[in-house]
């Protein structure tokens, strides 16, 4: 049976490093590498909602539906196709009042409806938010930017991750008086574009005469790999 011992190295690299030596002479070095590629987003998803309170569940639902119809109409006027609007959540629940030494009492019902709106033209994001709020939407539960075609950027991020791991391995091996003999194995941890979320909690309704400033910025696509090298 092969036995291993682990030599701890103190270095300035942020990635994890393991240098292992087998008693039969084989030595390996395991490092992780990260590659980052920045791209411009080309799509946004806006999540608008309407929440109302009425005495009965039926009244709450009807009131909510009427407002949501106005919101949908306002969004359509901005130039958003019907298939770009998708229901993300619908809930009705009782409002319960609690008093000391009294049983809980239902005093009304709340109805909440949220829709996800896909905006392919980023110049329309502010207009969609403003139109929805002016039509009656009273909460904005999220604004996200993403890139539809990011395959090339993911591949570039992975290439940079491999180069990053190789540079670390070379420096560490040299510091230990060793040389890289070859690659033993590679584990790809994924290249996932993090989505920039512009929400800060839940933004409530803004005044009808305000214009919502929106800045898309850049998305960071990260590639991660773990590589084990043979040493000599």
C-alpha positions as CSV (number, residue, x, y, z in Angstrom):
1,X,0.0,0.0,0.0
2,X,1.3,3.4,-0.9
3,X,1.8,5.9,1.9
4,X,1.8,9.7,1.7
5,X,2.9,12.5,3.8
6,X,1.7,16.1,3.3
7,X,4.2,19.0,3.3
8,X,2.6,22.3,4.3
9,X,3.7,25.3,2.2
10,X,3.3,28.9,3.3
11,X,2.9,31.1,0.3
12,X,1.1,34.2,-0.9
13,X,-1.2,32.4,-3.3
14,X,-4.9,32.6,-2.5
15,X,-5.7,29.2,-4.1
16,X,-5.3,25.9,-2.2
17,X,-2.0,24.1,-2.6
18,X,-1.1,20.5,-1.7
19,X,2.4,19.0,-2.2
20,X,2.4,15.2,-1.7
21,X,5.3,12.8,-1.9
22,X,5.0,9.0,-2.1
23,X,7.6,7.0,-0.2
24,X,8.3,5.1,-3.5
25,X,9.6,8.3,-5.0
26,X,6.6,9.8,-6.9
27,X,5.8,13.4,-6.0
28,X,2.7,15.5,-7.0
29,X,1.6,19.0,-6.6
30,X,-2.1,20.0,-6.6
31,X,-3.1,23.6,-7.2
32,X,-6.3,25.5,-8.1
33,X,-6.5,28.1,-10.8
34,X,-9.0,30.8,-11.6
35,X,-9.7,32.7,-14.8
36,X,-11.8,35.8,-15.1
37,X,-13.4,37.3,-18.2
38,X,-15.5,40.4,-18.3
39,X,-18.3,40.8,-20.8
40,X,-21.1,43.3,-21.4
41,X,-24.6,42.0,-20.6
42,X,-27.1,42.1,-23.4
43,X,-30.3,41.1,-21.5
44,X,-32.0,42.1,-18.3
45,X,-34.7,40.5,-16.2
46,X,-37.0,42.8,-14.1
47,X,-39.3,41.4,-11.4
48,X,-42.3,43.6,-10.7
49,X,-45.0,42.8,-8.3
50,X,-48.4,44.0,-7.0
51,X,-49.5,43.4,-3.5
52,X,-52.9,44.5,-2.2
53,X,-55.0,44.0,1.0
54,X,-58.8,43.6,1.1
55,X,-61.4,42.3,3.5
56,X,-62.0,39.1,1.6
57,X,-59.8,36.8,-0.5
58,X,-62.1,37.3,-3.5
59,X,-61.8,41.1,-3.3
60,X,-58.0,40.9,-2.8
61,X,-57.7,38.7,-5.9
62,X,-59.9,40.9,-8.0
63,X,-58.2,44.1,-7.0
64,X,-54.8,42.6,-7.7
65,X,-55.9,41.3,-11.1
66,X,-57.2,44.7,-12.1
67,X,-53.9,46.4,-11.2
68,X,-51.8,43.7,-12.9
69,X,-53.8,44.1,-16.1
70,X,-52.8,47.8,-16.1
71,X,-49.2,46.9,-15.4
72,X,-49.2,44.4,-18.3
73,X,-50.7,47.0,-20.6
74,X,-48.1,49.6,-19.6
75,X,-45.2,47.2,-20.2
76,X,-46.6,46.3,-23.6
77,X,-46.6,50.0,-24.6
78,X,-42.9,50.1,-23.9
79,X,-42.4,47.5,-26.6
80,X,-42.1,44.3,-24.5
81,X,-43.7,41.3,-26.2
82,X,-46.3,39.2,-24.3
83,X,-44.1,36.1,-24.3
84,X,-41.4,38.0,-22.5
85,X,-43.6,38.4,-19.4
86,X,-43.9,35.4,-17.2
87,X,-45.7,34.9,-13.9
88,X,-43.1,34.3,-11.1
89,X,-45.4,34.0,-8.1
90,X,-49.0,34.3,-6.9
91,X,-50.1,34.1,-3.3
92,X,-53.1,34.9,-1.2
93,X,-52.9,34.7,2.6
94,X,-55.0,35.9,5.6
95,X,-54.0,38.9,7.7
96,X,-54.3,37.8,11.3
97,X,-54.7,40.1,14.3
98,X,-53.4,38.9,17.6
99,X,-54.6,40.4,20.9
100,X,-53.8,39.4,24.4
101,X,-56.2,36.8,25.9
102,X,-58.1,36.7,22.6
103,X,-58.1,34.0,19.9
104,X,-56.4,35.0,16.6
105,X,-58.7,36.9,14.3
106,X,-58.6,37.2,10.5
107,X,-59.0,40.9,9.6
108,X,-58.4,40.7,5.9
109,X,-56.5,39.1,3.0
110,X,-53.4,40.0,1.1
111,X,-52.8,39.1,-2.5
112,X,-49.4,39.2,-4.2
113,X,-48.6,38.7,-7.8
114,X,-45.1,38.9,-9.4
115,X,-44.0,38.7,-13.0
116,X,-40.5,38.3,-14.6
117,X,-40.0,40.6,-17.5
118,X,-37.2,39.8,-20.0
119,X,-35.8,42.9,-21.6
120,X,-33.6,42.3,-24.7
121,X,-33.0,46.0,-25.2
122,X,-31.1,47.4,-22.2
123,X,-32.1,50.9,-23.1
124,X,-35.7,50.0,-22.2
125,X,-35.0,48.7,-18.6
126,X,-35.6,52.1,-16.9
127,X,-38.7,52.6,-19.0
128,X,-40.1,49.2,-18.1
129,X,-39.6,49.8,-14.3
130,X,-41.1,53.3,-14.5
131,X,-44.1,52.1,-16.6
132,X,-44.8,49.3,-14.3
133,X,-44.7,51.4,-11.1
134,X,-46.7,54.2,-12.7
135,X,-49.4,51.6,-13.6
136,X,-49.7,50.4,-10.1
137,X,-46.8,47.9,-9.3
138,X,-45.8,48.6,-5.8
139,X,-42.7,46.5,-5.4
140,X,-39.7,45.7,-7.5
141,X,-38.2,42.4,-6.3
142,X,-35.1,42.2,-8.5
143,X,-33.2,43.5,-11.5
144,X,-30.7,41.1,-13.0
145,X,-28.3,41.4,-16.0
146,X,-27.0,38.5,-18.0
147,X,-25.3,37.5,-21.3
148,X,-27.2,35.3,-23.6
149,X,-24.3,33.9,-25.6
150,X,-21.4,33.4,-23.2
151,X,-19.9,30.2,-24.5
152,X,-16.8,31.8,-25.9
153,X,-16.2,33.8,-22.7
154,X,-16.6,30.6,-20.6
155,X,-13.9,28.9,-22.7
156,X,-11.6,31.8,-22.4
157,X,-12.1,31.9,-18.6
158,X,-11.2,28.2,-18.4
159,X,-8.0,28.7,-20.5
160,X,-7.0,31.5,-18.2
161,X,-7.7,29.3,-15.2
162,X,-5.4,26.6,-16.6
163,X,-2.7,29.2,-17.2
164,X,-3.2,30.5,-13.6
165,X,-2.8,27.1,-12.1
166,X,0.3,26.4,-14.3
167,X,2.0,29.6,-13.1
168,X,1.4,28.8,-9.5
169,X,2.6,25.3,-9.8
170,X,5.8,26.4,-11.5
171,X,6.6,29.0,-8.8
172,X,5.8,26.6,-6.0
173,X,7.8,23.7,-7.5
174,X,10.8,26.0,-8.0
175,X,10.6,27.3,-4.4
176,X,10.7,23.6,-3.3
177,X,13.7,22.8,-5.6
178,X,11.6,20.7,-7.9
179,X,10.4,20.8,-11.5
180,X,7.1,20.1,-13.2
181,X,7.2,16.8,-15.0
182,X,3.7,16.7,-16.5
183,X,0.0,16.9,-15.7
184,X,-1.4,14.0,-13.7
185,X,-5.1,15.1,-13.8
186,X,-7.3,18.1,-14.2
187,X,-10.7,18.7,-12.6
188,X,-12.8,21.4,-14.1
189,X,-14.9,23.2,-11.5
190,X,-17.1,25.1,-14.0
191,X,-17.2,28.4,-15.7
192,X,-20.3,30.2,-14.4
193,X,-21.2,33.8,-15.1
194,X,-22.3,35.4,-11.8
195,X,-25.4,37.5,-12.3
196,X,-25.2,41.0,-11.1
197,X,-28.2,41.7,-8.9
198,X,-29.1,45.3,-8.6
199,X,-31.6,44.9,-5.8
200,X,-31.0,46.1,-2.3
201,X,-33.8,44.3,-0.5
202,X,-37.2,45.1,-2.0
203,X,-37.6,48.5,-3.6
204,X,-41.1,49.8,-2.9
205,X,-43.1,52.1,-5.2
206,X,-41.4,55.3,-6.3
207,X,-43.0,58.5,-7.2
208,X,-44.7,58.7,-10.5
209,X,-42.5,61.5,-11.8
210,X,-39.2,59.9,-11.0
211,X,-37.0,58.1,-13.5
212,X,-35.1,55.0,-12.5
213,X,-31.4,55.2,-13.2
214,X,-30.0,51.9,-14.4
215,X,-26.3,51.0,-15.1
216,X,-25.6,47.5,-16.4
217,X,-21.9,47.5,-15.8
218,X,-19.9,44.4,-16.7
219,X,-20.4,40.7,-15.9
220,X,-17.6,38.6,-14.6
221,X,-17.4,35.0,-15.9
222,X,-15.2,32.8,-13.8
223,X,-13.5,29.6,-14.7
224,X,-12.1,27.3,-12.1
225,X,-9.8,24.2,-12.4
226,X,-7.9,22.0,-10.0
227,X,-4.7,20.5,-11.5
228,X,-2.4,17.8,-10.1
229,X,1.1,17.9,-11.6
230,X,3.8,15.2,-11.4
231,X,7.1,16.5,-10.1
232,X,10.7,15.6,-10.6
